[in-house]
Amino acid sequence: MQVQKMIVALSILLTATAYASDWPAKPVSIIVPYPPGGNVDVAARLIAPGLAKAFGKPFIVENKAGAGGMIAGEYVAKAKPDGYTFFMAANGPLLYSPIIFNRDAYHWDRDFEAVTSISMTPMVLQVRPDLPVKTVSELIDYAKQHPGKLNMASPGAGTSNHLMSELLLARTGAKWMTVHYKGNAPAITDLLGGQVDFSFDQMSVALPYLKDGKLRPLAVTSQKRLASLPDVPTLSESGISDAVAYTFTGLMAPKGTPADILEKLSTATTAVLKDPAIIERFETLGAEAQSMTPEEFKAYLKSEDDRWVPIIKNANISVN
């Protein structure tokens, strides 16, 4: 029996080694958890041509939207760990959705291998121009003086945007109503129309409206001020502790994917993200091209999980 177990283990090892040595021998799929056009989809489509050039095989972007990204996540988690199916992950689908939907379909550490981060996009706290506040402290004071009067537009329960609002509530003791929408588009439409008062939004979405004066920025969630909004302070500068937050994108593989493949893909993606043209494209989207080693990305995901999951649970955020 012991000999049989050793033979099976050796067979698995040799098979994994064979996969890694000639990988990729056929097209590779990158599964995106959202419809075409969003920042996660765009990030995947920006890196795919460079990866195809580096490896000599097509890298095909496939969109599998739904259930807060869990349809795509579960698809990849159950895929064969042979290096031909990868998850283009983001905060919500990877870390938050299984908790918010109360479905233990997968866990980022149990069911996936980290490959690399792709991009980091900061958010901005923005208000309608006629709201009588021009700083974060004035917004908080207004909310405390008029508890429950302000309406915050969220693109969905458990999104990074929503969680930043919950963090601000927890840090300040202010009170406002949260209005959940089905995505960024209807949320920003109602904010522009004055039906709601403020929101947290990704820079990639907000910047055009801020530049045109249609919305007023109060603070950004980045570690330092942004070149695109040099006069707008960070939330930390505005007195809100532990308020640095980004929407990330990154590649994940099914658990058990050979480490050699992960390293090859991580190294190649890092090279693609150093291309000045790719850096510029991400910058035009309000994002920063940023790669990590598999070990660095795993450590980053753990820190994000440790930070935000308690907020989700304490606020009892759920779609059920």
C-alpha positions, 0 to 999 in steps of 0.5 A, spaced: 500 500 500 505 504 501 509 503 495 502 504 491 501 511 494 509 513 493 507 511 485 501 515 485 505 521 488 511 520 483 506 520 478 502 527 480 509 530 481 512 528 474 505 530 471 506 537 474 513 537 472 511 536 465 505 541 465 510 546 467 516 544 462 512 545 456 507 550 458 503 553 455 502 548 449 495 551 447 491 557 448 490 560 456 483 563 458 483 569 463 476 569 466 473 576 468 467 576 473 464 582 470 461 584 463 466 587 458 468 594 459 469 595 466 476 596 469 477 589 471 475 587 464 479 592 461 485 590 465 485 583 463 484 585 455 490 590 456 495 585 459 493 579 454 496 581 448 503 582 451 502 575 454 500 572 448 507 575 445 511 573 450 509 565 450 507 565 443 500 562 445 493 566 445 491 569 452 483 569 451 479 573 455 472 570 457 467 574 461 462 570 466 458 575 470 453 574 475 452 573 483 457 578 485 463 575 481 462 568 484 460 565 477 467 566 475 470 565 481 467 558 482 468 556 475 476 557 476 476 554 483 473 548 480 478 548 473 483 543 472 490 546 475 494 545 469 495 553 467 490 554 462 485 557 466 486 563 470 481 568 474 482 576 473 480 577 480 478 584 484 476 585 491 469 583 491 469 577 487 475 574 490 474 576 498 467 579 499 462 575 495 462 569 498 461 572 505 456 577 502 452 572 499 453 567 504 455 561 500 462 557 501 463 556 494 470 558 495 475 561 499 481 565 496 486 562 500 483 555 500 481 554 493 486 559 489 494 560 488 496 567 487 499 569 481 500 577 481 497 583 482 495 587 475 493 594 477 491 598 483 485 604 483 484 609 488 477 612 490 475 619 491 470 621 496 465 626 491 459 630 493 454 634 488 456 641 487 450 644 491 451 640 497 454 645 502 460 642 504 467 642 502 472 638 506 471 631 509 470 634 516 465 639 514 461 633 511 462 629 517 459 635 521 453 636 516 451 628 517 452 629 525 447 635 525 442 632 520 442 625 522 440 620 516 438 626 511 444 625 507 444 619 502 450 615 499 450 612 493 453 605 492 454 601 486 452 595 490 452 592 497 459 589 499 463 593 494 469 597 495 465 603 495 460 601 500 465 598 504 469 605 504 463 608 507 462 603 512 469 605 514 468 612 515 461 611 519 465 607 524 471 612 524 467 618 525 460 616 528 456 620 523 450 617 520 447 617 513 443 613 508 446 608 503 442 607 497 445 601 493 444 601 485 446 595 480 453 598 478 456 604 478 453 607 472 446 608 475 449 611 482 453 616 478 447 618 474 443 619 480 449 623 483 449 627 477 442 629 478 442 630 485 437 625 487 443 622 492 448 627 495 455 623 495 459 617 493 466 613 493 468 612 486 474 609 482 478 615 479 477 611 473 470 613 473 470 619 477 475 623 474 472 626 468 466 629 472 471 632 477 475 635 471 468 638 469 466 641 475 460 636 475 462 633 482 466 636 487 472 632 490 473 632 498 478 626 499 482 621 495 483 614 498 490 613 496 497 613 500 499 620 497 495 625 493 494 624 486 497 627 480 491 628 477 488 631 483 494 635 486 489 639 491 485 634 493 487 631 500 488 624 502 483 621 507 488 620 512 490 627 511 483 629 512 483 626 519 481 619 518 485 613 520 487 607 516 483 610 510 488 608 505 484 603 500 484 601 492 480 597 488 485 591 485 485 587 480 490 581 479 491 574 477 489 567 481 490 560 479 486 554 481 489 551 487 494 546 485 497 549 479 504 548 479 509 553 482 513 553 476 507 556 471 505 561 477 512 564 476 513 564 469 506 567 468 508 572 474 514 574 471 511 575 464 506 579 467 511 584 470 514 585 464 508 587 460 506 592 466 513 595 465 511 597 458 511 604 458 505 604 453 501 599 458 503 604 464 500 610 460 494 606 458 492 604 466 494 612 468 489 614 463 484 610 467 486 613 473 489 606 475 497 604 477 500 598 473 503 594 479 505 587 479 507 583 485 510 576 486 506 570 488 508 571 495 507 578 495 500 578 492 498 572 497 501 577 503 497 583 500 490 579 500 491 576 507 492 583 509 486 586 505 482 580 508 484 581 515 482 588 514 475 588 510 472 582 512 470 584 519 467 590 517 463 586 512 461 582 518 460 588 523 455 592 519 451 585 517 452 586 510 448 581 506 444 580 499 440 575 502 
